[in-house]
Amino acid sequence: MEDGVLTMTTVDTTPPVPEAMPNIAVMREVQTGKLLVDLNKAAHMLSCSKRTIERERERGNLRCRRLGGRWRIEVSELHRYIKNLKTA
């Protein structure tokens, strides 16, 4: 407040893109605010091939959805998948 003038600012309350993915383009789903990546980026994040991601999707091990004609995976789903691999 300067000279009796009140200024308002808006604050972005959406979570930031995880620092572990600085060079990976992600999209944020508008309705839920969840971070989504395509199969190529998911493969890059898991250090595997895109085909491996596709097979895991087909087997039901990775939950994906189709948006804009492309398969997308929530980043939180990739974390769940990795956690399940470690405990298996």
C-alpha contacts under 8 A as a table, 3 or more apart, distances in Angstrom:
res1	aa1	res2	aa2	distance
1	M	4	G	6.05
1	M	5	V	5.48
1	M	6	L	5.02
1	M	7	T	6.58
2	E	5	V	5.38
2	E	6	L	7.16
14	T	33	G	6.88
17	V	21	M	7.24
17	V	22	P	7.78
17	V	26	V	7.90
17	V	35	L	7.58
18	P	21	M	5.78
18	P	22	P	7.40
19	E	22	P	5.56
21	M	24	I	5.38
21	M	45	M	7.82
24	I	41	K	6.87
25	A	37	V	7.49
25	A	41	K	7.87
26	V	35	L	6.42
26	V	36	L	5.78
26	V	37	V	5.22
27	M	35	L	5.83
27	M	36	L	5.25
27	M	37	V	6.47
28	R	33	G	5.50
28	R	34	K	5.47
28	R	35	L	4.56
28	R	36	L	5.91
29	E	32	T	5.78
29	E	33	G	5.02
29	E	34	K	5.43
29	E	35	L	6.46
29	E	36	L	6.87
30	V	33	G	5.46
30	V	34	K	7.90
34	K	74	E	6.69
34	K	75	V	7.85
35	L	74	E	5.67
35	L	75	V	5.75
35	L	76	S	7.80
36	L	72	R	5.92
36	L	73	I	5.31
36	L	74	E	4.37
36	L	75	V	5.78
37	V	40	N	8.00
37	V	41	K	5.87
37	V	42	A	6.17
37	V	72	R	5.39
37	V	73	I	5.36
37	V	74	E	6.43
37	V	75	V	6.80
38	D	41	K	5.47
38	D	42	A	6.17
38	D	70	R	7.10
38	D	71	W	5.89
38	D	72	R	4.51
38	D	73	I	6.19
39	L	42	A	4.95
39	L	43	A	6.05
39	L	50	K	6.05
39	L	53	I	6.56
39	L	54	E	7.47
39	L	71	W	6.47
39	L	72	R	6.48
39	L	73	I	7.18
40	N	43	A	5.15
40	N	44	H	6.28
40	N	49	S	7.96
40	N	50	K	5.58
41	K	44	H	4.93
41	K	45	M	6.13
42	A	45	M	5.05
42	A	46	L	6.23
42	A	50	K	7.77
42	A	53	I	7.37
42	A	73	I	7.36
42	A	78	L	7.55
43	A	46	L	5.17
43	A	47	S	5.79
43	A	48	C	5.06
43	A	49	S	5.43
43	A	50	K	5.18
43	A	52	T	7.64
43	A	53	I	6.23
44	H	47	S	4.99
44	H	48	C	6.45
44	H	49	S	7.56
45	M	48	C	7.96
48	C	52	T	6.52
48	C	53	I	7.66
49	S	52	T	5.25
49	S	53	I	6.77
50	K	53	I	5.14
50	K	54	E	6.27
51	R	54	E	4.88
51	R	55	R	6.12
52	T	55	R	5.11
52	T	56	E	6.21
53	I	56	E	5.15
53	I	57	R	6.16
53	I	62	L	7.72
54	E	57	R	5.03
54	E	58	E	6.14
55	R	58	E	4.98
55	R	59	R	6.11
56	E	59	R	5.07
56	E	60	G	6.19
56	E	61	N	5.08
56	E	62	L	5.61
57	R	60	G	5.11
57	R	61	N	5.80
57	R	62	L	4.72
57	R	63	R	6.31
57	R	64	C	6.69
58	E	61	N	7.64
59	R	62	L	7.79
60	G	63	R	6.48
61	N	81	Y	7.36
62	L	73	I	7.93
62	L	77	E	7.05
62	L	78	L	7.54
62	L	81	Y	6.74
63	R	73	I	6.85
63	R	77	E	6.88
64	C	71	W	6.28
64	C	72	R	5.60
64	C	73	I	4.81
64	C	74	E	7.41
65	R	71	W	5.51
65	R	72	R	5.43
65	R	73	I	6.64
66	R	69	G	6.02
66	R	70	R	5.35
66	R	71	W	4.43
66	R	72	R	5.98
67	L	70	R	5.50
67	L	71	W	6.29
67	L	72	R	6.53
73	I	77	E	6.70
73	I	78	L	7.37
74	E	77	E	5.12
74	E	78	L	6.75
75	V	78	L	5.14
75	V	79	H	6.50
76	S	79	H	5.02
76	S	80	R	6.27
77	E	80	R	4.97
77	E	81	Y	6.12
78	L	81	Y	4.99
78	L	82	I	6.21
79	H	82	I	5.19
79	H	83	K	6.18
80	R	83	K	5.10
80	R	84	N	6.21
81	Y	84	N	5.16
81	Y	85	L	6.29
82	I	85	L	5.05
82	I	86	K	6.40
83	K	86	K	5.24
83	K	87	T	6.51
84	N	87	T	5.21
84	N	88	A	6.06
85	L	88	A	5.25
